[in-house]
């Protein structure tokens, strides 16, 4: 729930936050995006990539993938909380499902097989099985992306001389040349 609330706050912040926190600065796209991406890749290869106050074009693609995986993780986690211990937002529907026609939904308790209809419970567990698989696979994908993200932040910090990690604490990026994304 803390994870889901934190993610929900980040999504809200993309609507109300500062210019570099908004969707327009986070998601790939917009006029000239492909050109900026090619320029960034070419510049990065020659160690002279254009400087961005916000996310660079490749960072936007990565961030979009990361956000999709985080949303999937939160949603599958909420479904599993509903199927395992009947917690909101899906727990009430799951409780009704496993009660079936033979049990009172108000009496259904987690891990208490005598409070559920056996066939309805088996059906719910069959529904739950692919969600568990998605949740688990998604977790490992997130671990890989987190490792890539940390590595990219450290490499960029070294290459740009203290701009990425320090900005996470100060809110300001040090730069030696004008940022490309001030043109927005």
C-alpha positions in Angstrom: 0.0 0.0 0.0 2.9 2.4 0.7 4.4 1.5 -2.7 1.0 2.1 -4.4 0.4 5.4 -2.6 3.9 6.6 -3.4 3.4 5.7 -7.0 0.0 7.5 -7.1 1.6 10.6 -5.6 4.3 10.5 -8.3 1.6 10.3 -11.0 -0.3 13.2 -9.4 3.0 15.2 -9.2 3.4 14.8 -12.9 0.3 16.9 -13.3 1.1 19.6 -10.6 4.9 19.5 -10.1 7.5 21.7 -11.6 8.4 21.9 -15.2 10.9 18.9 -15.1 8.4 16.8 -13.1 5.5 17.2 -15.6 4.4 14.5 -18.1 5.6 16.7 -20.9 9.2 16.5 -19.5 9.0 12.8 -18.6 7.4 11.0 -21.4 9.1 10.5 -24.8 7.6 12.4 -27.7 6.9 15.9 -28.9 8.1 17.9 -31.8 11.7 17.1 -32.6 12.0 14.2 -30.2 13.6 11.8 -32.7 16.1 14.4 -33.7 16.9 15.2 -30.1 17.3 11.4 -29.4 19.7 11.0 -32.3 21.7 14.1 -31.3 21.9 12.8 -27.7 23.1 9.4 -28.8 25.7 10.9 -31.2 26.8 13.4 -28.6 27.1 10.7 -25.9 29.2 8.5 -28.2 31.7 11.4 -28.7 31.4 12.3 -24.9 29.7 15.6 -25.7 26.0 14.9 -25.3 23.6 17.8 -25.1 22.9 18.8 -21.5 19.4 18.5 -20.1 18.1 19.9 -16.8 15.4 17.2 -16.8 15.5 13.7 -18.3 17.4 13.3 -21.6 15.6 11.6 -24.5 16.9 8.1 -23.6 16.1 8.7 -20.0 12.5 9.5 -21.0 12.1 6.1 -22.7 13.6 4.4 -19.7 11.4 6.3 -17.4 8.3 5.4 -19.4 9.2 1.7 -19.2 9.9 2.0 -15.5 6.6 3.7 -14.8 4.7 1.0 -16.8 6.4 -1.7 -14.7 5.7 0.2 -11.5 2.0 0.5 -12.3 1.8 -3.2 -13.2 3.5 -4.1 -9.9 1.2 -1.9 -7.9 -2.0 -3.2 -9.6 -1.0 -6.9 -9.4 0.0 -6.4 -5.8 -3.4 -4.9 -5.0 -5.2 -7.7 -6.7 -3.0 -10.2 -4.7 -3.8 -8.4 -1.5 -7.4 -8.9 -2.3 -7.1 -12.6 -3.2 -4.8 -13.5 -0.3 -6.2 -11.5 2.7 -9.2 -9.8 1.2 -7.8 -6.3 1.6 -9.2 -3.3 -0.4 -9.7 -2.3 -3.1 -10.4 -5.8 -4.5 -10.8 -7.7 -1.3 -14.6 -7.2 -1.0 -15.2 -8.6 -4.5 -12.9 -11.5 -3.8 -14.6 -12.2 -0.4 -18.0 -12.3 -2.2 -16.5 -14.6 -4.9 -15.1 -17.2 -2.5 -18.2 -17.2 -0.3 -20.0 -18.5 -3.3 -23.7 -19.4 -2.9 -23.1 -21.5 0.3 -21.2 -19.1 2.6 -21.9 -15.6 4.1 -19.3 -13.2 2.7 -19.1 -11.4 6.1 -17.8 -14.6 7.7 -15.0 -15.3 5.2 -11.6 -15.1 6.8 -8.1 -15.3 5.3 -6.5 -18.7 5.4 -9.7 -20.3 6.9 -10.9 -22.9 4.4 -14.1 -23.7 6.4 -15.3 -20.1 5.8 -15.3 -20.3 1.9 -17.0 -22.3 -0.7 -14.4 -24.8 -1.9 -15.2 -24.6 -5.6 -15.5 -20.8 -5.6 -12.1 -20.6 -3.8 -10.5 -23.0 -6.3 -11.9 -20.8 -9.2 -10.5 -17.7 -7.5 -7.1 -19.3 -7.1 -7.1 -20.3 -10.8 -7.8 -16.6 -11.6 -5.0 -15.5 -9.3 -2.3 -17.8 -10.7 -1.3 -15.8 -13.8 -1.4 -12.6 -11.7 1.1 -14.1 -9.4 3.3 -15.0 -12.3 3.1 -11.5 -13.8 3.8 -9.9 -10.4 6.9 -12.1 -9.9 8.3 -11.6 -13.4 7.6 -7.9 -13.2 9.5 -7.8 -9.9 12.6 -9.2 -11.6 12.3 -6.8 -14.5 12.1 -4.0 -12.0 15.3 -5.2 -10.3 17.1 -5.2 -13.7 15.8 -1.7 -14.5 16.8 -0.4 -11.0 20.3 -1.8 -11.5 20.5 -0.1 -15.0 19.1 3.1 -13.5 21.7 3.2 -10.7 24.5 2.4 -13.1 23.4 5.1 -15.6 23.2 7.6 -12.8 26.7 6.8 -11.5 28.2 6.9 -15.0 26.4 10.2 -15.8 27.6 11.6 -12.5 31.2 10.7 -13.4 31.0 11.9 -17.0 29.2 15.2 -16.3 31.1 16.0 -13.1 28.5 15.8 -10.3 25.2 16.7 -11.8 22.8 13.8 -11.4 23.1 12.4 -7.8 23.8 15.8 -6.2 20.7 17.2 -7.9 18.6 14.5 -6.2 19.5 16.1 -2.9 19.8 19.8 -3.8 17.2 20.0 -6.6 19.7 21.8 -8.8 22.0 20.4 -11.5 25.4 22.0 -12.0 26.1 22.6 -15.7 28.8 24.2 -17.8 26.7 24.8 -20.9 23.1 25.9 -21.5 20.6 23.1 -21.1 18.8 21.9 -24.2 15.4 21.5 -22.4 15.1 25.2 -21.5 13.8 25.7 -25.0 10.4 24.2 -24.0 
